[in-house]
Amino acid sequence: MNSKRIIFLLLAVVVAGMTAFLARTWLQGERAAILAQAQSGVQRDQPALTNHKVLVAKTAIYTGRIVKPDDLRWQAWPGGDIAPAYILEEKRKLTDFVGAVARSTIGPGEPITETKLVLPGTRSFMSAVLQPGMRAISVPVSATSAVSGFIYAGDRVDVLLTHTLNSTRGQHRATETILRNARVIAMDQKVDSTPADKPDVAKTATLELTPKQTEIITLAVKMGDLSLTLRSLQENADSDSAATEDAPAEPGDSYTQDAQVSRLISDAPPPAAPAARVVFVLRGSGQTKQNVDESSTGSTDNEGGDEAKPANNKTTRAIPFTRTPSVSP
């Protein structure tokens, strides 16, 4: 074999080996780059967990309901899905939204936004609190008539009226429940109750009632003294529906009279007035009829005349007397 052909053959083998080696190296590099790019893309697609917490509804908040501290909570939220309207823990306090009124129903776990609430002090806040067809009316209260300040906005109360009854049996006092399960929407000008609040004795309580019930309350304030009794929250715990939250007040069906409180008070009618006592005074041939209290009721000019009628239509009882005849010397 020619030496030149052997040299060319060796060179061809070397070039082919180097080309294969370079091609293999390039392919491995490209494969590694593709895998690295794919892994970085997967990491970008996965949501990054952050320490941001968003204010959400803990339980269902129905339209027109006053928000309480137990209705809200902070919940961790993915950083890439936080909308600008969401309320973040590092920017606002939970207590800033206690006492607000829901414009629409907010489901459990749903993020809270300011557009979904009517904050206290804003325009039309009180009208947003009222349910359709309901009215707001304020009644005077004191420490003894408002459970020493332990009644807050959102609570349910019964309304009691204590007044005096005038009848043929005399005066009697009675207390009756005129409304049951009335919703309190404000105490004085406060429409919220934060956990740090101390019991504060208010001077007025604002109730949510029907138009007819507002007439009843207005008249009851003039008739006597009103008292509020606090109802238990557990009475409505079994039902978490909007109908329970928006239930109007009901007419009362209970009363207590003073005779039921004290056995010393009798329902018997008062005794009749005693009959007036009269006497007849004779002066010569005249006769005068006079009451015991010395008030003259009438007279006649002769002994045989008719007796005068008693005054004031009082029953009279005549006292017998004996006329002493005159003795001549």
C-alpha positions in Angstrom: 0.0 0.0 0.0 1.2 3.4 -0.8 2.5 5.4 2.2 0.5 8.5 1.2 -2.8 6.5 1.3 -1.9 5.3 4.8 -1.3 8.8 6.0 -4.5 10.1 4.5 -6.4 7.2 6.1 -5.0 7.9 9.5 -5.8 11.6 9.1 -9.4 10.8 8.2 -9.7 8.6 11.2 -8.4 11.2 13.5 -10.6 13.9 12.0 -13.7 11.7 12.2 -12.9 10.9 15.9 -12.4 14.6 16.8 -15.7 15.5 15.0 -17.6 12.8 16.8 -16.1 13.9 20.1 -17.0 17.6 19.5 -20.5 16.7 18.4 -21.1 14.6 21.5 -19.8 17.4 23.7 -22.0 19.9 22.0 -25.1 17.7 22.3 -24.5 17.1 26.0 -24.2 20.9 26.6 -27.4 21.6 24.7 -29.3 18.9 26.6 -28.1 20.3 29.9 -29.2 23.8 28.9 -32.6 22.6 27.9 -33.1 20.7 31.1 -32.0 23.8 33.2 -34.4 26.0 31.3 -37.2 23.6 31.8 -36.6 23.4 35.5 -36.5 27.1 35.9 -39.8 27.4 33.9 -41.5 25.0 36.3 -40.3 26.9 39.3 -41.7 30.1 37.8 -45.0 28.5 37.2 -45.3 27.3 40.8 -46.8 30.0 43.2 -44.3 31.3 45.7 -45.5 31.2 49.3 -45.1 34.5 51.1 -45.9 35.8 54.5 -48.7 38.1 53.3 -52.0 37.6 55.1 -55.3 38.7 53.6 -58.5 39.7 55.6 -61.2 37.1 54.8 -64.7 36.3 56.2 -64.5 33.6 58.9 -68.3 32.9 58.6 -71.0 34.0 56.2 -71.7 37.7 56.5 -75.2 38.5 55.1 -76.3 41.8 53.5 -77.0 44.5 56.1 -75.4 42.6 58.9 -73.1 44.5 61.3 -69.6 42.9 61.2 -68.3 41.6 64.6 -64.7 40.6 65.5 -65.6 36.9 65.3 -66.7 37.3 61.6 -63.2 38.1 60.3 -59.8 36.5 60.3 -56.4 36.8 58.6 -55.4 34.1 56.1 -52.1 33.4 54.3 -52.4 34.2 50.6 -50.2 33.4 47.6 -48.1 36.4 46.7 -48.8 36.2 43.0 -52.6 36.2 43.4 -53.0 39.2 45.8 -55.4 41.8 44.2 -54.8 45.5 44.9 -58.2 45.7 46.6 -57.4 43.0 49.2 -56.7 44.1 52.7 -53.3 43.1 54.0 -52.4 42.6 57.6 -49.2 44.8 57.5 -51.3 47.7 56.2 -54.6 47.6 58.1 -56.0 46.4 61.5 -58.8 44.0 61.8 -60.6 46.3 64.2 -60.8 49.0 61.5 -63.6 46.9 59.9 -65.5 45.9 63.1 -68.9 47.6 63.1 -69.1 48.0 59.4 -72.2 46.8 57.4 -72.1 44.3 54.6 -73.3 45.8 51.3 -73.8 42.2 49.9 -73.4 38.7 51.2 -69.8 37.6 51.8 -69.1 33.8 51.9 -66.8 32.1 54.3 -63.1 32.4 53.2 -63.9 35.2 50.7 -61.5 38.1 50.8 -62.8 41.4 52.3 -62.6 44.6 50.3 -63.7 48.1 51.3 -66.2 48.1 48.4 -68.1 45.2 50.1 -68.5 47.1 53.4 -70.0 50.4 54.6 -67.7 51.7 57.3 -69.0 53.5 60.4 -69.1 57.3 60.0 -69.5 57.2 56.2 -72.5 58.7 54.4 -75.7 56.6 54.6 -74.3 54.2 57.1 -77.4 54.0 59.2 -79.7 53.5 56.2 -77.3 50.7 55.1 -77.8 49.0 58.5 -81.6 48.9 58.2 -83.3 46.0 56.4 -85.8 46.9 53.6 -89.1 48.0 55.1 -87.6 48.6 58.6 -87.3 51.7 60.7 -84.7 52.9 63.3 -86.0 54.4 66.5 -84.1 55.4 69.7 -85.3 54.8 73.3 -83.9 56.2 76.5 -82.0 53.8 78.7 -80.0 53.8 81.9 -77.6 51.5 83.8 -80.5 49.5 85.3 -82.7 49.4 82.2 -79.9 48.4 79.8 -78.1 45.5 81.6 -75.4 47.8 83.1 -73.9 48.6 79.7 -73.5 45.0 78.4 -75.8 45.5 75.4 -74.0 46.2 72.2 -74.9 46.8 68.6 -76.0 43.6 66.9 -77.5 42.1 70.1 -81.1 41.0 70.4 -83.3 42.3 73.3 -86.8 42.2 74.6 -88.6 45.5 75.4 -90.5 45.8 78.7 -92.9 48.5 79.7 -93.7 49.3 83.4 -96.7 51.6 83.9 -99.6 52.4 86.2 -103.1 51.1 85.6 -106.2 53.1 86.7 -109.4 51.2 87.1 -112.5 50.9 89.3 -110.3 48.8 91.7 -107.9 51.7 92.1 -104.3 52.1 90.9 -102.1 49.1 90.1 -98.7 48.8 88.6 -97.8 46.3 85.9 -94.9 45.3 83.7 -95.5 43.7 80.3 -93.3 42.6 77.4 -94.4 44.7 74.4 -91.7 43.5 71.9 -89.5 40.4 71.7 -86.3 39.7 69.8 -85.7 43.3 68.7 -82.4 44.0 67.0 -80.1 46.7 68.5 -78.3 48.6 65.7 -76.6 51.3 67.9 -75.9 52.3 71.5 -75.7 56.1 71.7 -73.6 56.8 68.5 -71.6 53.6 68.7 -72.5 50.9 66.2 -69.6 48.5 67.0 -68.1 46.6 69.9 -64.4 45.7 69.8 -63.0 43.1 72.2 -61.1 45.7 74.1 -64.2 47.7 74.9 -65.3 48.1 78.5 -69.0 48.1 79.4 -70.2 51.7 78.8 -73.6 52.8 80.1 -75.4 54.4 77.2 -78.2 57.0 77.3 -80.1 55.8 74.2 -80.5 52.5 72.3 -81.5 52.5 68.7 -83.7 49.6 67.6 -84.6 48.2 64.2 -88.4 47.8 64.1 -91.3 47.7 61.7 -93.3 51.0 61.2 -96.1 49.7 63.4 -93.7 48.8 66.1 -92.1 52.2 66.1 -95.6 53.6 66.9 -95.9 51.2 69.8 -92.5 52.2 71.2 -93.2 56.0 70.8 -96.4 55.7 72.8 -94.8 53.4 75.4 -92.2 56.0 76.1 -95.0 58.4 77.1 -96.9 55.8 79.1 -94.2 54.6 81.5 -90.6 53.3 81.9 -88.9 51.1 79.3 -86.4 48.4 80.1 -84.3 46.2 77.8 -83.5 42.6 78.6 -80.6 40.9 76.7 -81.3 37.7 74.8 -78.8 34.8 74.5 -76.9 34.3 71.3 -77.4 30.6 71.6 -81.1 31.0 70.8 -80.2 31.5 67.1 -77.1 29.3 67.1 -78.9 26.4 65.5 -79.8 28.5 62.4 -77.1 30.4 60.4 -79.4 31.6 57.7 -80.1 35.1 56.5 -83.7 34.8 57.6 -82.6 34.4 61.2 -80.2 37.4 61.1 -82.9 39.6 59.5 -85.8 38.4 61.6 -87.9 41.4 62.8 -89.1 41.9 66.4 -92.2 40.1 67.5 -95.1 41.3 69.7 -94.8 40.4 73.4 -97.2 38.0 75.1 -96.3 38.2 78.8 -97.2 40.5 81.7 -97.0 40.7 85.5 -99.2 42.7 87.8 -98.3 44.1 91.2 -100.7 41.7 92.9 -98.7 38.8 91.5 -95.5 40.2 93.1 -96.8 41.0 96.6 -99.5 39.1 98.5 -100.2 42.2 100.4 -101.8 43.8 97.4 -105.4 42.8 96.9 -107.5 42.9 93.7 -110.7 43.5 95.8 -112.5 46.8 95.1 -112.1 49.6 97.6 -114.7 49.8 100.4 -117.7 52.0 99.9 -117.7 55.4 101.6 -119.5 55.4 105.0 -122.9 57.0 105.1 -123.1 60.6 106.2 -124.4 61.2 109.7 -126.9 64.1 110.1 -128.7 65.7 113.0 -131.8 67.9 113.2 -131.7 71.1 115.0 -134.9 72.7 116.3 -135.1 76.4 116.8 -138.6 77.4 117.9 -140.9 76.3 115.1 -138.1 75.9 112.6 -136.1 72.8 111.9 -132.6 72.5 110.3 -130.9 69.4 109.1 -127.1 69.4 109.6 -124.3 66.9 108.8 -121.8 65.8 111.5 -119.1 68.0 109.9 -121.4 70.9 110.7 -122.3 71.7 107.1 -125.9 72.9 106.8 -127.9 71.0 104.2 -131.3 72.7 104.4 -134.1 73.9 106.7 -137.9 74.2 107.0 -140.1 76.9 108.5 -142.4 74.5 110.4 -142.2 71.2 112.1 -144.5 69.4 109.8 -142.7 70.5 106.7 -140.8 68.1 104.4 -137.2 67.3 105.2 -134.6 68.9 103.0 -132.8 66.6 100.6 -129.2 65.7 101.6 -126.5 67.4 99.7 -124.1 65.7 97.2 -126.5 62.7 96.9 -124.9 61.1 100.0 -126.8 58.5 102.0 -127.9 59.9 105.3 -128.8 58.2 108.6 -131.1 60.1 111.0 -130.2 60.2 114.6 -133.4 59.9 116.8 -134.0 62.8 119.3 -136.6 63.7 121.9 -138.1 67.1 122.2 -138.5 68.2 125.8 -141.8 70.0 126.4 -141.7 73.3 128.1 -142.9 73.5 131.7 -145.1 76.4 132.7 -144.6 77.9 136.3 
